[in-house]
Each structure stands twice: as structure tokens, then as C-alpha cells.
Amino acid sequence: MASTGVAGPGWLLQHGTSGSGPWTTITEVKDITGPSQTLEKDEITNQSSPSAYKEWVTTLLDGGDVTFKCVLVPGDATQDSVTGLLSWMQGRGLQYWQIVPPGSYSAHTTAFTAYVTKWAPSFPVAKHAELDVTLTVTGPVATA
């Protein structure tokens, strides 16, 4: 049976003014990682635990982080301190986000709210300038 996996190129990271858009694509995003969700747990092992095994109770869900790099484009409206990533971090406001797969899979988005918690440009001598960004997810992550 042939795989129906999706290739890497063509994924979009988009910012919205509400959970239903309108959506703006962040300029020249490279690799996207996340959201890296986890479920926290607390050990409740006690003298009566069966067969000397640890016992656990689950506690809180953590939406994790979305990290990405993009080609730094000075003055770009989606990256700058006026209307873009840096402005959203400095404003400390919760933002709407979605990750959209390419082509025929585009209806199957990953949606979440997050704070921009890292905006770190780099200017290497022998390579292009990059922007390293972290979004810290708050609340549930939804996939369609």
C-alpha cells in the first residue's frame, strides 16, 4: 500500500485576529515544530500499590510550544514591531494561530492560541539573516 504522507514544503503558519480569521501568512517561514503537547502527571505510589509498581494520576495538559525560523525580511509587516511578531510579543497579548498543510490537505488545520515568547534575529556573515521565534500555546490545540 502506498503512503499518503504529506511532504514538508508548502505548510503555512498563519496569524488571525480571531479564531475564525481573517488569516495572514507569516512571511518566509522555514521549519515549523510543534505544538509539542504534554500531559503532566503526579506520582501517587503508596504502601498498597500493587506489585511494587509506581502509580500515577494525570493532572494538567500543556499545549507546549511552536517553534519556527523564518528568513528575516526587515520591515515586513508580519515580522516587525509595528504590526507583526515583535509587536505581538511586546504587546503581551494572546494571539490566534493556525498551521495549514499544503494542497488537498489544507482543510486539516491545527489551530491554537499562543503568546509570542521569543523573537531572536541572527545575522551570520556567510548566510542569510534569520528570525527564530517561539509561540507558547495557551489552552487546547484543535486539529481538523
N, C-alpha and C positions, 0 to 999 in steps of 0.2 A: 504494500500500500504506500503511495506517495505521501510525503509530508505536506501538510498545509500550513507550515510555519511561515511567519512574516519576516522578511528581510529588514535589516536595520535602516537603510535610507528612507526618508520620507515621513518620519514621525514628526509631529508638530507639538510644541509646548505653547499653550495659549493662555492669556490672561483675560478675565472678564470683569465687567462692572457689577454683575450679579450672577447667580447660579445658572441663569439661562442666557447669558451673554449680554450684549454683543461681545464677540471674542476677537482678540488681537493676537496674532502670532508673534512671539518673541523673535527678534532678528538673529539669523545665522547661528542657531543653536546646534551644537555638535552632539556629544554623547549625553544621554539622559539616564539617570539611575534613580530608581525608586518609583513610588513611595515604599520605603523599607519598613513595613508594619511589623509590630511585635505585640505579643500578649504577655504581660507581666504575670509573675506567679509568686506565691509565698509558701514557704515550706511549713507544713503543719504536722510533721512527724512527731509521734508521741509513743509512750510506753506500750500502747496497744496496737501500734501499726502492724499490719500483717506481714509475716515472713521477713522482717527486718528491712523492709523497703521504705524509702522515703515516700512521703505523701505530700501532695501539693494541692493548693487551691488557687484558681486563677483570679486575678484582680483587675487590673486596668489594661485597656487596649491603648496602644501608642501608634499614631498614624505615621510616625517616623519622619524621614527627610526625603526630599527630592533634590538631587544634586545634578548640576549640568555646567558645561562650559560652552561658551559661545565666542565667536570671533568678535573682538571688541571693535565697535563702529562708533567712534567719537561723534557725539551729537545725536545719535539715534534715539528716537522718541520712546522705544521700548527698553532702552538700557540706561538712560540718563537720570539726572537728579531733578528734572522738571516734571516729567510725565511717565517715567519708566522705573525699572528695577530699583535703582538707588533711591528714587523718591518714595517708593513703597516701603523700603526699609526704614528710611529716615522718618516717614510718617507713622511707622509702627502699627499700621492698620492691617487687619485680616483681609486677604485678597482671595478671589475666586480663580481657580486654575483648572485646566484640563490638558490631558495628553491624548492626542489623536493619532491613531495608526494610519498608515498610508492606504491609498487605493480603495478597494472594495470593503476594507475593514473599518473605514472611517466612522461608521456609526457606533463602533465599540470603543467608546472613550473611557478614560479613567479621570474622574472628577473629584476635586477636593478643595478645601480652603487651607491657606497656609500664610505664614509670615515670611517675608524675605529676611533671612537672618545672617546672610553672608553675601558680600559684593566685593570681590577681590580681583582687581585687574593685574595683569602681568605684562611686562614689556621686554621680552627677550631680544638679544642682539640679532640672532640669526633666524628668528622665526616670527610669525605673526603675533600681534597682541591678542591676548585672550582675557575673558572675563569668567571667573569661577564663582558660581552662585549656589547658595543653599536655600531651599524653601523648607520651613519646618511646619509640618502638617498639624492642624488642629481640627479634631473631630473625625468623623468617618470618611473613608475613601469609598467611592462608588464606581463600579465598573458596569458598563452596558453590554 
